[in-house]
């Protein structure tokens, strides 16, 4: 997975969940084998992936997971959970890292994106970057909503690129 901090950050998207940072972090790091984005599992995959690609089932663990989705089953994603570092790395159509920061008694979820459509070549990446800010905001807003529901927090404001 190409999501290490050594990679140059290209986009930062963030949003706040109105619950203590510890609860938000615990919900974000809850990743286990099985259906993703539901019942509190792998909430970083809530919404965007499951809505657009169909169900995702994760295999592996406890730190590294893979999932397949789409009608062919050839599309895949990878998740790397660093519980000690409180991060979740993701590689799908984008590669990035989810973290949680304190935000005035709440938890700010930050998605830092390092790459887009790896292996697509320079032109493919440039095309994929068209409108990417809005797409990433949509991805993180789905995660914010799922985490908020999981911890019993109010519906959050939409995510924003910073």
C-alpha positions as CSV (number, residue, x, y, z in Angstrom):
1,X,0.0,0.0,0.0
2,X,1.4,3.4,-1.0
3,X,0.0,5.6,1.8
4,X,3.1,6.2,4.0
5,X,3.7,9.6,5.5
6,X,6.8,9.8,3.3
7,X,4.5,10.4,0.3
8,X,3.7,14.0,-0.5
9,X,0.3,15.0,0.8
10,X,-1.9,16.2,-2.1
11,X,-5.2,16.8,-0.4
12,X,-6.5,17.1,3.1
13,X,-10.2,16.7,3.8
14,X,-11.6,17.0,7.3
15,X,-14.8,17.1,9.3
16,X,-15.9,17.0,12.9
17,X,-17.9,14.3,14.8
18,X,-19.6,15.7,17.9
19,X,-18.3,13.1,20.3
20,X,-15.2,12.7,22.4
21,X,-12.0,12.1,20.4
22,X,-11.5,8.8,22.1
23,X,-14.9,7.5,21.0
24,X,-14.4,8.7,17.5
25,X,-10.9,7.1,17.3
26,X,-12.3,3.8,18.6
27,X,-15.0,3.8,16.0
28,X,-12.6,4.7,13.2
29,X,-10.1,1.9,14.2
30,X,-12.9,-0.8,14.4
31,X,-11.9,-3.0,11.4
32,X,-12.3,-6.7,11.3
33,X,-12.9,-9.4,8.6
34,X,-16.4,-9.4,7.2
35,X,-18.9,-7.0,5.6
36,X,-17.5,-3.4,5.6
37,X,-19.2,-0.2,6.3
38,X,-22.0,-1.8,8.3
39,X,-22.6,-2.7,12.0
40,X,-19.6,-0.6,13.0
41,X,-17.1,-2.4,10.9
42,X,-14.6,-0.5,8.7
43,X,-16.6,2.7,8.8
44,X,-13.9,4.3,6.6
45,X,-15.7,2.3,3.8
46,X,-19.2,3.5,4.7
47,X,-21.1,5.2,2.0
48,X,-18.9,5.9,-1.0
49,X,-17.5,2.4,-1.6
50,X,-20.5,0.4,-0.6
51,X,-23.0,2.7,-2.4
52,X,-21.0,2.9,-5.7
53,X,-19.4,-0.5,-5.8
54,X,-21.7,-2.8,-4.0
55,X,-20.9,-4.7,-0.9
56,X,-17.3,-5.0,0.3
57,X,-16.2,-8.0,2.4
58,X,-12.8,-7.7,4.1
59,X,-10.4,-10.5,4.6
60,X,-7.2,-10.7,6.6
61,X,-6.3,-8.8,9.7
62,X,-5.7,-7.8,12.4
63,X,-3.5,-5.0,10.8
64,X,-3.8,-5.6,7.0
65,X,-7.0,-6.2,5.2
66,X,-8.1,-6.6,1.6
67,X,-11.5,-6.4,0.1
68,X,-13.0,-7.1,-3.3
69,X,-16.0,-5.4,-4.8
70,X,-17.7,-4.7,-8.1
71,X,-19.4,-7.2,-10.4
72,X,-16.1,-8.8,-11.6
73,X,-14.5,-9.1,-8.2
74,X,-11.3,-7.8,-9.7
75,X,-11.6,-4.4,-8.1
76,X,-9.9,-4.4,-4.7
77,X,-8.9,-2.2,-1.9
78,X,-6.5,-2.5,1.0
79,X,-6.7,-1.2,4.5
80,X,-3.9,-1.0,7.0
81,X,-4.9,-0.4,10.6
82,X,-2.3,1.0,13.0
83,X,-4.0,0.9,16.3
84,X,-0.9,2.1,18.2
85,X,-0.6,5.1,15.9
86,X,-4.4,5.6,15.6
87,X,-4.5,5.6,11.8
88,X,-6.2,3.7,9.0
89,X,-4.4,3.6,5.7
90,X,-6.5,3.0,2.6
91,X,-5.6,2.2,-1.0
92,X,-8.5,2.0,-3.5
93,X,-9.0,4.6,-6.3
94,X,-7.1,6.9,-3.9
95,X,-4.4,6.2,-1.4
96,X,-4.5,8.0,1.9
97,X,-4.6,7.9,5.7
98,X,-7.5,8.6,8.1
99,X,-6.6,10.1,11.5
100,X,-8.5,11.7,14.3
101,X,-7.5,15.0,16.0
102,X,-9.0,16.7,19.1
103,X,-11.4,19.5,18.2
104,X,-12.9,21.4,21.1
105,X,-14.2,18.4,22.9
106,X,-15.0,16.5,19.7
107,X,-13.1,14.4,17.2
108,X,-11.9,15.8,13.9
109,X,-11.5,13.1,11.3
110,X,-8.8,13.9,8.7
111,X,-8.3,12.2,5.4
112,X,-4.9,12.9,3.9
113,X,-4.7,11.7,0.3
114,X,-1.3,10.9,-1.2
115,X,-2.1,9.3,-4.6
116,X,-5.0,8.9,-7.0
117,X,-5.5,5.9,-9.4
118,X,-2.1,4.4,-8.9
119,X,-0.8,2.8,-12.0
120,X,-3.0,4.8,-14.3
121,X,-0.1,6.9,-15.7
122,X,0.3,10.6,-15.7
123,X,-2.6,11.5,-18.0
124,X,-4.9,9.0,-16.2
125,X,-4.1,10.6,-12.9
126,X,-4.7,14.1,-14.2
127,X,-8.1,13.1,-15.5
128,X,-9.0,11.4,-12.2
129,X,-8.0,14.6,-10.3
130,X,-10.7,16.6,-12.1
131,X,-13.3,17.4,-9.4
132,X,-11.5,15.3,-6.8
133,X,-12.0,17.8,-4.0
134,X,-15.8,17.3,-4.2
135,X,-15.4,13.5,-4.5
136,X,-13.2,13.4,-1.4
137,X,-15.6,15.6,0.5
138,X,-18.4,13.2,-0.3
139,X,-16.3,10.2,0.8
140,X,-15.4,11.7,4.1
141,X,-18.9,13.1,4.7
142,X,-20.2,9.5,4.4
143,X,-17.5,8.4,7.0
144,X,-18.5,11.2,9.3
145,X,-22.1,10.3,9.2
146,X,-21.4,6.6,9.8
147,X,-19.1,7.3,12.7
148,X,-21.6,9.8,14.2
149,X,-24.3,7.2,14.0
150,X,-22.1,4.6,15.6
151,X,-21.2,6.8,18.6
152,X,-24.6,8.4,19.0
153,X,-23.5,11.9,18.0
154,X,-25.6,14.4,16.1
155,X,-25.5,14.5,12.3
156,X,-22.2,16.2,11.3
157,X,-21.6,19.1,9.0
158,X,-20.3,18.0,5.6
159,X,-16.5,17.5,5.2
160,X,-14.4,20.1,3.6
161,X,-11.1,20.2,1.7
162,X,-8.5,22.3,3.6
